[in-house]
Amino acid sequence: MRRSMKEVRFHTIEFVPALAGMGCKIENLKFSILRIWAYSRFGKTQNGKGMGIRVKDFSNLSLPLICMRAKARRWEPNMENIGRAGWGAVRRLLSLWTAVLAAAFTAGCGPADGFGGASGREEPVKIVLTTGFRVDEVFRLEDASCSRAEIMVYLDTERSRYEAVYGPEIWDHAGAEGELEGRLKEKVLAEISQIKAMTLLADVRGIALSAQEEETAARAAEAYFALTGEEEQKALGISRETLEGMYRDYALADKVYREIIQDLDPEISDDEARTITVQHVLLRTATENADGTLTPLSEEEKRQKYDRAQEVCRAAAEGEAFESLIEKYSDVSQGTLSFGKGEMEAAFEEAAFNLAKGEISGVVETSRGYEVIKCISTFNREETDRNKQKIAEKRKDEVFEQEYDAFVASLARNLNEELWASVALPRGDWERHEGFFELYQEYFGRRQAAGTLRQPQRDEEL
């Protein structure tokens, strides 16, 4: 787990330094990994090494890195790695290094005891120097980068899923496009950010894909690319290489999740997982819009609905079959529900769990309307066993999230706000095909990684 660090922010490059010399003895050096993202307009990235420094993973960058090496108490350019960048870039970087070293000393690099000064207590310093983005780069999370094409694949998946539930006309509904699309964008941004963070966590934990998993990712990418036509490929900006990288990231995130929860086997009691079955009559007090939002009825209309709910109670008390009452009065076709604790709205759940078998409630008001509930079973063995599995999965997710949240809190993150604002839900009449995640499940035979895209049920989930 990463420790918290002091942060000192500058502009132009971003890195976590390992300092040598200038009062910090080599043998007391606490951090030996130097990550530099050096950006300018001159040429391509070059990898380099220096005394007490290891530079790694510049594969996703296309701008030059000027490598420096430590000599006594000064930094000087490595002549072999300057290349086409030119001395102007060198001079600029030298001035930045001077500022960085000065900031490091004021933040805690002491004489002979390494980081923390005379006390000898470690106080790692994270120096963050911000920079611009590549043309198609939507965000960076430490050294993990997300391209516009990756975002578009996720957005296209969401578009297809919502159209499968609500139909293509959902985007034509008045007011729906801007609001719903904005929420979908934020949802996708959070999900793909989680995948990128999990790949960083994999690096910390020493987790990597096997050769077979790498090959599977390549085959899944090839299969997905083959399903897309030229118009879709152009609209999303995708290539085989982009898709392969996405499948690798997703598989790695999945692998991290599985390793974290692999030794967990929570014990769930029957009482905790108890699932009941009820029938209900719902008299709606709001109309449901195409985008899943609710518009309340007028007070007069609500009063009329309440009167009808009272009629249901009287008819049930007089012995009329509840199935007949559902057919005659209910505004929803689904008359029978099975659920456990915490799965329904609080008012509905409390009323239902307090009923004996065969007992009928009075009028129960929920956000959806007025309900009349009949208890069919106070304990459903089959559903309870299924609910035990759901609760166990939730417990595992909670354990994962505890480690994940602590890890991600320390990560430096940068959003390309201008590019992000220009990203829109892909539009096109290309033929619907298997989605990105369906193919992942087909090739890897696994459920989706924790917290990622799920099949939409109702827009209020957003």
N, C-alpha and C positions, 0 to 999 in steps of 0.2 A: 504494500500500500504506500502511496506517495505521501511524504510529509508536507506540511504546509510550509510555504516559503514567503519571504519578503519579496515584494515586486518593485522594481524600478523601471519606469517606462520611458523610452526614447522613440524616435521615428527613424525608419528606413530598413532595419533588419530586425529579426527576432531570433533569440537563441537562449540556451541555458549554458552558461560558461563554466569551464574548469580552469581555474586560475593557477598559474605557476609563477614563481619569482615574485618580485615586488613585495617581499615580506612574507609570502606564503611558501613554505618549504615544500619541495617536491614530495618528500617522504610523508608529509602530513596532508597531502592533497586529498580531499574527501570526495570530490566528483571528477571523474576522468572522462566523461562523455561530453563533447561539445557539439551542440546542434546549431547549425547556422543556416539561415535562409537569406542569402545575399541577393538583392535584386538590383538590376540596372538595365540599361538598354543595349549593352554591348555585344553579348554573345550567348554561349551555352554554359550550362553548369559544369563545373569540374569538381571531382572529389579530391581531397587533399588530406595530408596528415602532418602533424607537428608534434613537438616534444610535449608529452603529457596530454595530448589532444587526440580524439578519434572522431572524425566526421563521418556520419553514416546516413544512408537513405536519402539521396537527392534525386531519386529516379523520377519523381513527379514534377521536377522543376525544369525550366528551360532558360534560366538567366544565370549570369556568371557568378561563380564563387571564387573570391580571392583568398587563398589559404595563407595563413600566417603561421610562423613558428616562433617559439619562445627562445630567446637568447639572453641569459643573465636577467637583467631587469628591463628589457625592452622587447618590443615586437617588431619584426621586420618582414618584408614580403618574401615569399618563396618564388624565386625567379622562374622556376620551371612551370609554375601554374598560372602565371599572369596571362599568357596567351594573347588573345586579341583585345582584352579589356582595356589595356592602355594605362599609362601612369596617372591620368586624371582620376580614373576609378580607384587606383591604389591610394592616391593622396586623400581622397574622400573617405575611404575605409580606414586609413591610418588615423584620421581625425576622429572617426567614430570609435575606434578602439581606445583612444585616449580618454574619451568621455566615459566609455564603458568601464574601463579600469578604475577611473576616479570614482565612479558611482559604486563600484563593487567595494572599494575600501571604505567609503562612508557608510555602506550598508552592512559591514561587519567582517571584512577580511583582515585579521590581525596579524601580528608578527610571527612567532614561531609555532603557534598552536593551530594553524589552519583557520577554518571558518569559525568565528565566534570570539576572536580576540583573546585577551589574556586569560579569560575565565576558562578557555578550552571547550566551552559549550558550543555545539554545532548550531549555527544559524544559517542554513543554506539560503542563497540569494538567487532569485529568479529575475533576470534582467530581460524585459520584454520590449523590443523595438519594433513598432508596427510598420507595415509596408503596404504597397498596392497589391492588386490581384492580377492573375492572368486573365485573358480575355473571357474565357468561359468558366472561370472559377467562382462558384457561388459562395463557398465558405471554406475556412481552414479551421481545424481543431488540432492544435499543436502541429505535428507534421503530417496529419491526415488531411487530404484535400478532397472536396466534392465538386464535380463538374456540373454544368447545366444539363448535360445529357443524362446523368444519373438521376437528377431531380425529375426530368421529363419522363423517364421510364416509370418512376413511382407515381407521378401524377396521371399518366396514361392508365396505369393499373387501377387507380382510384376511380378515374372517369368510367372505365368499363364496368367496374363493380357497382357503382351507383346507378348506371344506366340499366344494368341487369335487374336491379331491385325496383327502381322507380320509372324506368323507361327513358329514352333519349330526350323526351319533352321536359325533363326536370330542369334543363339549362334554359328553356324558353319561358319558364315561369317568371312572372313579374317580380323583380327584386331578388330573385334567387341567385342569379349568376355571380354578381359581385360578392355578396355576403357568403354564400356557400363556397364559392371558389376560394375566397380568402381563407376560410377555415380549413379547407382541404389542403391548401398550400402550407399553412402553419403545422398541420398534422403531419404532412409528409416531411417537412423540415425537421421536426422533432424526431421522427422515426429514423430517417437516414443519418441524422446526427448521432443517434444512439448506436447505430451500426458502426459508424466511424470510430466512436469512442471505444466500442468493444474491441475493435482491431488494435487499438492502442493498449488496452488492458491485456490483450493476448500477448503483446510484446513484453509487457512487464512480467506476466506469468510464465513466459517462455513457451507459449503455445503456438504451434504452427500447423499448417495443413500437411498431410502426408502426400506423397507423390500421386497416390491413387485419387485423393480428394482434389488435387490440382487438376488432374486429368478429367475428373467428373465435372468440375467447374467449366473447363474448356468445352466439353461436350454439351453441357446445358446451354452455354452461350451460343454455340453453333446452332443448336436446335431453335432457340428463341429468335436468333437473327434470321434463320431460314423461314420462319413463320411471318416475318414482316416484309411488306413490300417496299419498293423504292420510295414511295410517297411518305410512308410512315417513318422509314429510316431517316429521311431528310428532315421531317417535322420534329422528330425527337433528337436528331443529331447523334445517332448511335452508330457504333461500329462493333465488330466482333471483339476487339480488344477492350472496349469500354464495358461490354456485357460480361466478358470473362472476369474483369476486375471486380465487377459488382457481385458476381456469384462467388468469387473467392472471399470477398469481404463478408458476405452474408453467411457463408459456410464457416468462416473463422469466428464470427460473432456467435453462431450457434454452438460451436465447439467450446468457446469460453463459457457460455451459459451452462452447458452440460457438465463441464468440469467443476464449476462452482457448486452445483446442486447435486453432484453424483452420489455423495455419501448421505444425503438426507432421506429419511424414511419416516415422516411424521405419523404419529398415531392419532387417528381421528375416531372419536366415540360415536355410537349410534345416535345419542342425544344431540350431539353437536351437528351431525350431518342429517338429522331427521328431516325427511321430506314428506309433505302432506299433499293430498289431492283435493281440489275444491271445484265446484261449479259456481259460476257467477253471472249475474245480469248487470251490464254496464249501460247507464244512461249518460251519454256524453254531455258535458257542459262547455265543450270547446270543439271547434272544427279543425281538422288536421289538414294543413296545406301540403302542396306537392313536395316541398323541401323538408317536410317533417315537423315544421313549427306549428304551434297551436294559436288559434284566434278565439278568445272567450266569447260565449254567447251573451246576449243581453240579460239583465237581471230578471226580466219577465220570462224569458225563455228558460232560464235556470230554475225559476220557481215552478214552471210547468214540468220540467224534468224531475224535480224533487217530488211533485205530486204523483207522477207515474211510478217513481221508485216506491212510494208508499203503497200504491196499488199492488205492486209486486209482493210486498211484505204481507199485505192482507190476503191476497190470493194464495200465497204459500201457506199461511196459517190455516186457511180453510181447506187445505189438502190438495190443491191443484199441483200436478206434476211439475217439478222444477224445470225439466227439459222443455215442457210446453211453455213455461214462462220465459225461458231463454229465447225460444223461437218467436214469441209474441212481442217481447219488450226490448230485448238487448240490441244495442247499436253495434255490437261486434259479433262476428260469426264464431269465434273461438270461445266456447262455453266452459271448457274444462281445462284446468291449470294444475301442474305439479311443480312445487318449488320448495326450496329450503330457506333457512333463516338468512336474512340479508339480501335476498334476491328480488324482493318486491318493495314497493313504496311502503313506508313505515305504517301508515294508517291501515292499509289493506292487510299487511302481514300480521299486525297485532290482532286485528279482528279475526282473521282466519285461524291463527294458531291457538286462539282461546275458545274455538268452537269444538264441541264434542262431535263424534261421528253422527251424521244425519241432522245436526243442528243447523238452523238458518239464522243469519245475522239480521240486525236491523239495517237501516240505510247508513252506508259508510261513504263519507266524502273523501275523494282523492283528487289529485291534480287533473285526472282525466275526466272525472264526473262522479255520479252517484252510483255506488255499487251495492248489490245485495248478494251475499255469499252463502253457499251451502257446503258444509264439510262432507266429503265423500270418504276420505280415509285420513286418520291421524298419523299413520305410519306406513309409508310405501317402501317395502324392502328393496325392490329393484332400483327405484329412484334414489333411495338413501345411499346405496352402494355407489351409484354413479356420482352422487354429490360428494361422497368421501374422496373420490379421485379428484374432483374439482377443487375441493378445499386443500388437498395435499399439493396440487399444482400451484395454488395461490400461495401457500406457505413457502414453497420453493422459490417462487417469484419474489417474495418478500426478502428472503435471504440473499438472493442475487442482487436485488435493488439496493440493499444495505451496502454491499461492497461497491456496486457500480456507482451509487450516488456519492460515496466518499471519494472515489477515484476521480470522477468527472468534475467534481468541484474544483480541483486543482489545475484543470486544463485551460490553457489560453485559447480563446476562440475569437474569430474574426468573420463577420458577415459582409459580403459584397452587396451592400444595400441597394445600389443602383441597378445591378444585374438582377437581384432578387425581385425588385419592384417590377421589372420588365417580364418576368417569367409568368406565363399564362397557361391555363389548362389546355392541353393539345386538342385541336379541332381537326376532324377529318372523317371521311366516310369509309376508311379502310375496313376491311373485313375483320370481324372480331375473331380472336384466336386465344389459345391458352396463354394465360398471363405469366408474368415473371415469376411469381411465387408458386403458382401451380406447377410450373416446370421444375422449380427448385425441389418441391416435394416429390415430384416424379423421379428425378435423377438422384436425389440424396436420400429419399425415403424417410424424411424427418418432418416433424411439425415446424411451424415457423418459430424463429427465435423470439425470446421473451419481449413483449412490448411492441412488436411490429405489426404491420398491417393485418387487419382482420376483415372478414366479410361484413359490410355494413348491414345493420338491422334497421335502425332509425337514425335520422340526422341528429336527434338530441344527444347521441353518444359523442358528438363533436363538441 
